[in-house]
């Protein structure tokens, strides 16, 4: 049975934060995981435009948590986790 992973996102002090966690109920197919959060920031004054970028959390072992945070004054566009 492979590892079971999940990811969630919430606001922490007004900025997006994604948290991923993996557990291994059986044989270990996942060694590490990390979460990725896609953030959007509005830039420019006369002609404002949105800039979207991704922030990766640190690689964490099974049973440990990985956290990625958007910088202040940005919004969360998407989030997911990666494994290796």
N, C-alpha and C positions, 0 to 999 in steps of 0.2 A: 504494500500500500504506500503510495507516495506521500510526501509531506503535504500538509494542508496550510495554505497561506491566505491571508486576508489583508486588506488595506482599507483605511478609512480616512476621511478628511474632516477637519473642524476648524473653527476660528480660534486663535489663541492671541489675545491682546490685539485683535483687529486684523491679524494677518493669517493667511491660509497655512495650515499645517497638515501634512499627510503622515500617517503612521502605518507601518507594515509589521506583520508578525507571522511567523511560521512555526508550526508544531509538527512533530514527526510521530505519527501513531504506529508506524511499522518500519519497513526497510527505508533507509535514507536515500532518496533520489535528489534531494536539494541540500547543498552544502551551505550556501549563503543566500541572502535576499537583501533587497534594498527597495525603497520606495522612490517614486519620481512624482514631482508635482509640477504642473505647468502653470505659470503665473503670467498675468497680463498687467501691464503698467501703461498709463496714458502719458505720453510725452509731447512736448511742444506747447506753445502758447497761441500763436496766431493761427496755426494750422495743426491742431492736435491730432495725434495718431496713436494707435495702440501698438505696443511692442510686447510680443509673447516670447517667453523663454522657459526653459526647464531647469529645475533644481533637483539634484540627486542626493539622496541620503547616503550615509555610509553603509558599506556592506556589513551585515550582521549575521551571525550564525543562527541555526535553528533554535528556537526557544528564546531568542533575544529580539528586541525591538529596534527598528530603524526609523528615524524621523527626518523629514525634509520640510523646510519652512520657506515660504515666500518672503521677500523683503517687505518692509513697511510700505504702505500706500499702494498695494497691488491687490488684485483679485485672483481667485483660483479659477483656472479654466478647465483643468482636468487633473486626474491623478491615477496612478497604477503602480504595480510592483514588478520587479525583475528578479529572476533567480539565476543561479549558476551552480 
